[in-house]
Amino acid sequence: MKFNADINVMPLKALLDPQGKAVTASMHNIGFKTVENVRIGKRITLQIEAENLQVAEAKIEEACKKILSNQVMEFYEYSVTKIEE
């Protein structure tokens, strides 16, 4: 079976996000004064083949921990859906 995974990786809320701060300042400079607390992360989409949903989720979890995120500075969340063929 094939599955789609949508993964969001974001900086930990307790850590400073320099990119987010820069974007917040730029938005204020162009008139978006009410924008606050911009956080910049990354979105990853992929397809994976696995025997079932549980195996697909386990593989995605492992990929997130080992390569797609830095757990010291980031957290991740994901959703996995089966591709209907």
C-alpha positions in Angstrom: 0.0 0.0 0.0 1.1 3.6 -0.6 0.6 6.4 1.8 1.0 10.2 1.7 2.6 11.9 4.6 2.3 15.6 5.4 4.9 16.7 8.0 5.3 20.0 9.7 8.5 20.9 11.5 8.6 24.0 13.7 11.0 25.6 16.1 10.3 24.8 19.7 8.0 27.4 21.3 10.6 28.1 24.0 13.3 29.0 21.5 13.9 32.3 19.7 13.0 32.1 16.0 15.3 34.7 14.3 13.6 34.2 10.9 10.2 34.7 12.5 11.4 37.9 14.2 12.8 39.3 10.9 9.5 38.6 9.1 7.5 40.2 12.0 9.7 43.3 11.7 9.4 43.4 7.9 5.6 43.1 8.1 5.5 45.9 10.6 7.6 48.0 8.3 5.2 47.6 5.4 2.1 48.4 7.5 1.0 45.1 9.0 1.3 46.4 12.5 -1.1 43.9 14.0 1.0 40.8 13.1 2.9 39.2 16.0 4.7 36.0 16.9 5.6 34.8 13.4 7.2 31.4 13.5 9.0 30.0 10.4 9.2 26.2 9.9 9.2 23.7 7.1 6.6 21.5 5.5 7.6 18.1 4.0 5.4 15.9 1.9 6.3 12.4 0.8 4.9 9.1 -0.4 5.8 5.9 1.4 5.1 2.3 0.7 4.2 0.1 3.7 2.2 -2.9 4.7 -0.4 -0.9 6.6 -1.0 2.5 8.2 0.7 1.6 11.5 3.9 0.6 9.7 3.8 3.7 7.6 3.4 5.9 10.7 6.3 4.1 12.4 8.5 4.7 9.4 7.5 8.4 9.3 8.1 8.7 13.0 11.6 7.3 12.6 12.4 9.5 9.6 11.3 12.6 11.6 13.4 11.7 14.6 16.5 10.7 12.5 16.7 13.1 9.6 13.7 15.5 9.1 13.9 17.4 12.4 16.4 18.4 15.0 14.7 17.4 18.2 16.9 19.7 20.3 15.5 22.8 18.5 12.3 21.6 16.7 9.1 19.7 17.1 7.2 17.9 14.4 3.7 16.7 13.7 2.4 14.7 10.8 -0.6 13.1 9.2 -0.6 10.0 7.0 -3.3 9.0 4.6 -3.7 6.0 2.3 -3.5 6.6 -1.4 -6.5 5.1 -3.0 -5.5 3.3 -6.3 
